[in-house]
């Protein structure tokens, strides 16, 4: 099969993705194989390619927003049928026995595996996944627009929960890419007054089009105190501004697997009056199922830019440079299951 791998992480300008031919993967016990239709291009893929988040094995195939059609079943599988459309997301497996797993926090598992980081992902014509960690996808959402829901959407939804946002509240978002524009739609459907800070002109336009009350550029702060905030920006320097924009008793959720170092915080200015700083770590399968149901019910729609599979390296470079709004999606295959 054709695939893209990260053999040696390096700056995106040096094209860390390499196009290769790999043996077709075979599903093991409890696993299914899919023909990959589409795969979203996530900022985590960029972090893996550049080495901010070091790949966990050599020549990893990135990609964890994967939509495809089941074409082969491994032993001891009974959840999906050949020909069924499913999605593969970031969380690939958990141990099920550690303390977090036993307490319903599998996103904090002590021995997790992740698609496109510890195991090969969707920048390939075929992909394998444990059936227990795959998702049935809602009808009425095509392959291109379903792909970003599988990480950008799920993580954005968890970040919204972690921020403590309540219906009708004033929500601030820093950074406005794939995750942010999906979380924003959920919040707006809940009556949010949305305030967005982003350096991206395309992101600013998209935020305004979706119905943001106020949109500012880098270094600006919302004009009114926030009831909740989320930072999707990989830049730690925005955290003090976001914290100081919170109303008393509110929280900032930082939703990124990699964020640059935070500058020093001033207790009185940034944290006093019970302002909380929270991180977001992966997701549970329950988060994924809940978000996909909400996306279907509310008609949440990803803004996407399609790329040919052969242009995966360009898609990742364009993500790094902010050349599109929303999410990029690789068009991988149109082959039917057999």
C-alpha positions in Angstrom: 0.0 0.0 0.0 1.0 3.6 -0.4 1.6 5.6 2.7 3.4 8.6 4.2 5.8 8.2 7.1 7.8 10.3 9.5 11.2 8.7 9.4 13.2 11.5 10.9 11.3 14.5 12.5 12.5 17.9 11.3 11.1 21.4 10.5 8.1 21.3 8.2 10.0 23.4 5.7 12.4 20.4 5.3 9.5 18.1 4.4 9.6 15.5 7.1 6.9 13.4 5.5 8.2 10.7 3.1 6.0 8.8 0.6 6.7 5.1 0.7 5.3 1.6 -0.2 4.5 -0.6 2.8 3.2 -4.1 3.1 -0.6 -4.3 3.6 -1.4 -4.5 7.3 -3.4 -7.5 8.6 -5.9 -7.2 11.4 -5.0 -9.2 14.5 -7.5 -10.6 17.1 -10.2 -8.1 18.0 -9.1 -5.8 15.1 -10.6 -4.7 11.8 -8.9 -3.3 8.7 -10.4 -0.5 6.7 -9.8 1.0 3.2 -9.1 4.6 4.1 -11.4 7.0 2.3 -10.3 10.3 4.0 -8.0 11.4 6.8 -8.0 14.7 8.5 -4.8 16.7 8.9 -4.4 17.6 12.6 -2.0 19.9 14.4 -0.8 16.8 16.4 0.4 15.4 13.0 2.5 18.5 12.6 3.9 18.1 16.2 4.8 14.5 15.4 6.4 15.4 12.1 8.5 18.2 13.6 9.4 16.3 16.7 7.6 18.5 19.3 5.9 15.2 20.2 8.4 12.6 19.4 7.2 9.6 17.4 7.0 6.5 19.5 8.5 4.2 16.9 10.5 4.7 13.6 8.8 5.5 10.3 5.4 6.1 11.9 2.4 6.7 9.6 0.6 9.8 11.0 -3.1 10.6 10.9 -5.8 10.0 13.4 -9.0 11.4 11.9 -9.6 8.4 9.7 -12.8 7.5 7.8 -12.9 4.3 5.9 -14.8 1.1 4.9 -14.2 -2.2 6.7 -12.6 -4.7 4.2 -11.2 -7.4 6.5 -12.1 -8.8 10.0 -9.5 -10.2 12.4 -10.3 -13.2 14.7 -12.8 -12.7 17.5 -14.5 -9.6 16.0 -18.2 -9.1 16.0 -18.9 -5.4 16.1 -18.6 -4.4 12.5 -19.3 -6.0 9.1 -17.3 -5.9 5.9 -18.5 -2.8 3.9 -19.5 -0.8 7.0 -18.2 2.8 7.3 -16.3 3.5 10.5 -14.0 6.1 12.0 -10.6 5.8 13.7 -9.7 8.4 16.2 -6.6 9.4 18.4 -7.3 7.1 21.3 -6.4 3.6 20.0 -6.4 1.5 23.1 -6.2 1.5 26.9 -5.1 -1.1 29.4 -8.5 -1.2 31.2 -6.8 -2.2 34.5 -4.9 0.9 35.8 -6.5 3.1 38.4 -7.6 5.8 35.9 -9.2 3.2 33.7 -11.0 1.6 36.6 -12.3 5.0 37.7 -13.8 5.9 34.3 -10.9 8.1 33.1 -9.5 6.1 30.3 -8.1 9.3 28.7 -5.5 9.2 31.6 -4.6 5.5 31.1 -1.1 4.7 32.3 -0.4 2.5 29.2 -2.4 4.0 26.3 -1.8 3.7 22.6 -2.6 6.3 20.0 -3.3 6.3 16.3 -0.5 8.0 14.3 1.8 8.2 17.2 2.4 4.8 18.8 0.7 2.9 16.0 0.3 3.6 12.3 -2.5 5.9 11.3 -4.5 7.1 8.3 -1.9 8.7 6.0 -2.1 5.4 4.2 -4.4 3.4 1.9 -5.2 0.8 4.6 -5.4 1.1 8.4 -6.0 -1.4 11.2 -7.8 -0.6 14.5 -9.1 -2.5 17.6 -12.8 -2.7 16.9 -13.6 -1.6 20.5 -12.1 1.8 19.8 -13.6 2.5 16.4 -16.7 4.6 15.9 -19.8 4.2 13.8 -20.3 7.4 11.9 -23.6 9.3 11.6 -25.5 9.1 8.3 -25.7 12.3 6.4 -22.1 13.4 7.0 -19.9 12.6 4.0 -16.4 11.2 4.3 -14.6 14.6 3.9 -16.7 16.4 6.6 -16.7 13.4 9.0 -12.9 13.1 9.2 -12.3 16.3 11.3 -15.0 15.3 13.8 -12.8 12.3 14.9 -10.2 14.4 16.7 -10.7 18.1 16.2 -14.4 17.7 17.1 -14.0 15.2 19.9 -11.1 17.1 21.6 -12.9 20.4 21.1 -16.0 19.0 22.8 -13.9 17.7 25.8 -12.2 21.1 26.0 -15.6 22.8 26.1 -16.6 20.5 29.0 -13.3 21.1 30.8 -13.8 24.9 30.5 -17.0 24.6 32.6 -19.0 26.5 29.9 -22.7 26.7 30.7 -25.5 27.4 28.3 -25.9 31.1 27.6 -22.5 32.0 29.0 -19.8 34.2 27.5 -17.0 32.0 26.0 -13.6 33.0 24.9 -11.5 31.0 22.4 -7.8 31.6 21.6 -6.8 30.1 18.3 -9.4 29.2 15.7 -8.5 26.2 13.7 -9.9 22.7 13.3 -11.0 22.0 16.9 -12.0 25.6 17.8 -14.4 26.0 14.9 -16.3 22.8 15.8 -16.4 23.5 19.6 -17.6 27.0 18.8 -20.6 25.6 16.9 -21.6 23.5 19.9 -21.3 26.4 22.2 -23.2 28.7 19.9 -26.0 26.2 19.7 -26.1 26.4 23.5 -26.6 30.2 23.3 -23.0 31.3 23.8 -21.8 34.8 23.4 -18.6 34.0 21.6 -15.3 36.0 21.7 -12.4 34.8 19.6 -8.7 35.8 19.5 -6.7 34.5 16.6 -3.7 35.7 14.6 -5.1 34.0 11.4 -7.0 36.2 9.0 -8.8 33.1 7.7 -9.7 32.1 11.2 -11.0 35.5 12.0 -13.2 35.4 8.9 -14.5 32.0 9.8 -15.3 33.0 13.4 -17.3 36.0 12.2 -19.1 33.9 9.7 -20.1 31.4 12.4 -21.6 34.2 14.6 -18.9 35.3 17.0 -19.8 38.5 18.9 -16.3 39.8 18.9 -13.1 38.8 17.0 -9.6 40.1 17.8 -6.1 39.6 16.6 -3.0 38.4 18.4 -2.4 40.3 21.6 -6.0 41.6 21.9 -8.3 40.7 24.7 -12.1 40.3 24.8 -14.0 43.5 25.8 -16.0 41.8 28.6 -15.2 39.2 31.3 -15.5 35.6 30.2 -17.5 32.9 31.9 -15.3 30.2 30.4 -12.3 30.1 28.0 -10.4 27.6 25.9 -7.0 28.0 24.3 -6.4 25.9 21.2 -3.3 27.8 20.4 0.0 26.0 20.8 1.5 29.2 22.2 1.9 29.4 26.0 2.2 33.1 25.8 -1.6 33.5 25.3 -2.4 31.9 28.7 -1.9 35.0 30.9 -4.2 37.1 28.7 -6.8 34.3 28.7 -6.7 33.9 32.5 -6.8 37.7 33.1 -9.9 37.8 30.8 -11.9 35.4 33.0 -14.6 36.5 35.4 -14.1 35.4 39.0 -14.9 31.7 39.5 -14.3 30.8 35.9 -11.8 28.4 34.1 -9.4 28.3 31.2 -9.0 24.9 29.5 -5.8 24.5 27.5 -6.4 22.0 24.7 -3.1 21.0 23.1 -0.8 17.9 23.3 2.1 20.4 22.9 2.1 24.0 24.0 5.2 26.2 24.3 6.4 27.3 27.7 4.1 29.5 29.7 5.5 32.8 30.9 5.4 33.5 34.6 1.9 34.0 36.1 1.0 36.7 38.6 -1.1 35.2 41.3 -3.3 38.3 42.0 -3.8 39.1 38.3 -4.2 35.7 36.8 -5.4 33.2 39.4 -6.9 35.0 42.3 -10.7 35.1 42.7 -10.8 31.3 42.0 -9.8 31.4 38.4 -8.8 27.9 37.3 -6.2 26.7 34.8 -7.0 23.3 33.4 -5.4 21.0 30.8 -7.1 18.7 28.3 -5.6 15.2 27.9 -6.9 13.0 25.0 -10.5 11.8 25.4 -12.6 8.9 26.5 -14.7 6.8 24.1 -17.8 8.2 25.8 -16.6 11.7 24.8 -16.4 10.5 21.2 -19.8 8.9 21.1 -21.4 11.9 22.8 -19.9 14.4 20.4 -20.7 12.4 17.3 -24.4 12.2 18.4 -24.4 16.0 19.2 -22.8 16.8 15.8 -25.5 14.8 14.0 -28.3 16.3 16.0 -27.2 19.9 15.7 -25.9 19.7 12.2 -22.4 20.6 13.2 -20.4 21.1 10.0 -16.6 21.1 9.5 -15.1 23.7 7.2 -12.7 21.7 5.1 -10.1 22.1 2.4 -9.5 18.9 0.5 -6.1 17.7 -0.6 -5.1 14.9 -2.9 -3.4 12.0 -1.0 -0.2 12.7 -3.0 -0.1 16.2 -1.5 -0.1 15.2 2.2 3.2 17.0 2.8 1.8 20.2 1.3 -1.3 20.0 3.4 0.8 19.7 6.6 2.9 22.7 5.4 -0.2 24.7 4.7 -1.5 23.9 8.2 1.8 25.2 9.7 1.5 28.4 7.8 -2.3 29.0 8.4 -3.2 28.9 4.7 -6.7 27.6 5.2 -9.6 28.0 7.6 -11.0 25.0 9.5 -9.4 21.7 8.7 -7.5 20.0 5.8 -8.6 16.6 4.7 -6.7 14.1 2.6 -8.7 12.3 -0.1 -7.1 8.9 0.1 -9.0 6.2 -1.8 -12.2 5.4 -3.6 -11.6 1.6 -3.8 -14.5 -0.6 -2.7 -14.2 -3.3 -0.1 -14.0 -6.9 -1.3 
